[in-house]
Amino acid sequence: MSCIRFNTPAQRAQLRALAPVMLTPEQAAALHPAPVMTESKIARLRLLARDAHPKIRERAALDPHLPAEDFELLARDADAEVRACVARNEATPCDVLRSLVNDPSERVRGFLAVNFYVPADTMDALAADPSPIVRDLVRWKAELATA
């Protein structure tokens, strides 16, 4: 099997013409607008938040359209991965994020530490976390904010 080489300018131009066009995020959003969030979609999200399977609840916890009371429910979930999804969701209400500051799972507190929407008082508490990993994540996020 031999390699195909594009040695001539015409061959290279031909190859470039086949390359996909890169869109800016704004262009992509204009071409593919997000679907309208309807009451039936919210009702479906609420059902997902109460599903027996934790992976389904994780999916609900990551959705920015989940109602606040469902974020509260999932923040108390027995499964740490579900709570971690709540902690990393930028749409999670501040009071729910605050409630996760003493979560027994280091992973949950770690995701909380890197969420840019966590209130300052919660970040202060995480800066004194018993876990060196969580404290390092708090430091790393602070460095990003000042860079």
C-alpha positions in Angstrom: 0.0 0.0 0.0 1.4 3.4 -0.9 0.9 6.8 0.6 -0.9 9.4 -1.5 1.2 12.6 -1.5 -0.2 16.0 -2.3 2.9 17.6 -3.7 1.6 20.1 -6.2 -0.1 23.4 -5.2 -3.2 22.3 -7.2 -3.4 19.0 -5.2 -3.0 20.9 -1.9 -5.7 23.4 -3.0 -8.0 20.5 -3.9 -7.5 19.0 -0.5 -8.1 22.3 1.3 -11.4 22.7 -0.7 -12.6 19.4 0.9 -11.9 20.5 4.4 -15.0 21.2 6.6 -16.0 24.8 7.2 -15.5 25.8 10.8 -18.3 27.8 12.3 -18.1 30.2 15.2 -20.3 29.3 18.2 -22.7 32.1 17.2 -23.0 30.8 13.6 -23.6 27.3 14.9 -26.3 28.6 17.3 -28.0 30.5 14.5 -28.0 27.4 12.2 -29.1 25.0 14.9 -31.2 26.9 17.5 -32.0 25.1 20.8 -35.5 23.7 20.9 -38.1 25.6 22.9 -38.4 24.3 26.4 -42.1 23.3 26.9 -44.1 22.2 29.9 -44.1 18.6 28.6 -40.2 18.6 28.4 -40.0 20.0 31.9 -42.4 17.2 33.1 -40.2 14.6 31.4 -37.1 16.1 33.1 -38.9 15.8 36.4 -39.7 12.1 35.7 -36.0 11.5 34.9 -35.0 13.1 38.2 -37.1 10.5 40.0 -36.0 7.5 37.9 -34.8 4.4 39.7 -31.6 4.2 37.7 -28.9 6.6 38.9 -27.5 7.2 35.3 -30.9 8.5 34.3 -30.9 10.8 37.4 -27.4 12.0 36.5 -28.7 13.0 33.0 -31.5 15.0 34.7 -29.0 16.6 37.1 -27.0 17.9 34.2 -29.9 19.6 32.5 -29.9 23.4 32.8 -33.7 23.5 32.6 -34.3 21.3 35.6 -36.6 23.1 38.1 -35.0 24.3 41.3 -37.0 21.8 43.5 -35.6 18.9 41.5 -32.1 20.2 41.9 -32.8 20.2 45.6 -34.0 16.6 45.4 -31.0 15.4 43.4 -28.6 17.2 45.8 -29.8 14.8 48.5 -29.6 11.7 46.2 -28.0 8.6 47.7 -25.7 8.2 44.6 -22.6 10.4 44.8 -22.4 10.6 41.0 -25.8 12.1 40.8 -24.8 14.7 43.4 -21.6 15.4 41.5 -23.7 16.2 38.4 -25.7 18.6 40.5 -22.5 20.2 41.7 -21.1 20.7 38.2 -24.2 22.1 36.6 -23.9 25.8 36.2 -27.6 26.2 36.4 -27.9 24.7 39.9 -29.3 27.3 42.3 -26.8 28.9 44.7 -28.6 27.5 47.8 -28.4 24.0 46.4 -24.7 24.5 45.7 -24.2 25.7 49.2 -25.9 22.6 50.5 -23.2 20.4 48.9 -20.2 22.0 50.6 -20.0 19.3 53.3 -20.9 16.4 51.0 -19.1 13.2 52.1 -17.9 12.6 48.6 -14.6 14.3 47.6 -15.7 14.1 44.0 -18.8 16.1 44.7 -16.9 18.8 46.5 -14.3 18.8 43.7 -16.9 19.5 41.1 -18.4 22.1 43.4 -14.9 23.8 43.6 -14.6 24.2 39.8 -18.1 25.4 39.2 -17.8 29.1 38.4 -21.3 29.8 39.8 -20.5 28.7 43.4 -21.1 31.6 45.9 -18.0 33.1 47.5 -18.9 31.9 51.0 -19.0 28.3 49.7 -15.6 28.8 47.9 -14.2 30.0 51.3 -15.4 26.9 53.0 -14.0 24.7 50.2 -10.6 26.5 50.6 -10.5 24.9 54.0 -11.7 21.5 52.9 -10.0 18.5 54.5 -9.2 17.1 51.1 -6.0 18.4 49.5 -7.5 17.7 46.1 -10.4 20.0 46.7 -8.2 22.7 48.1 -5.9 22.4 45.1 -9.0 22.8 42.8 -10.0 25.9 44.7 -6.5 27.3 44.3 -6.4 26.4 40.6 -9.8 28.1 40.0 -8.6 31.2 41.9 -5.5 31.4 39.7 -7.7 31.1 36.5 -9.8 34.0 37.7 -6.8 36.2 38.3 -5.0 35.2 35.1 
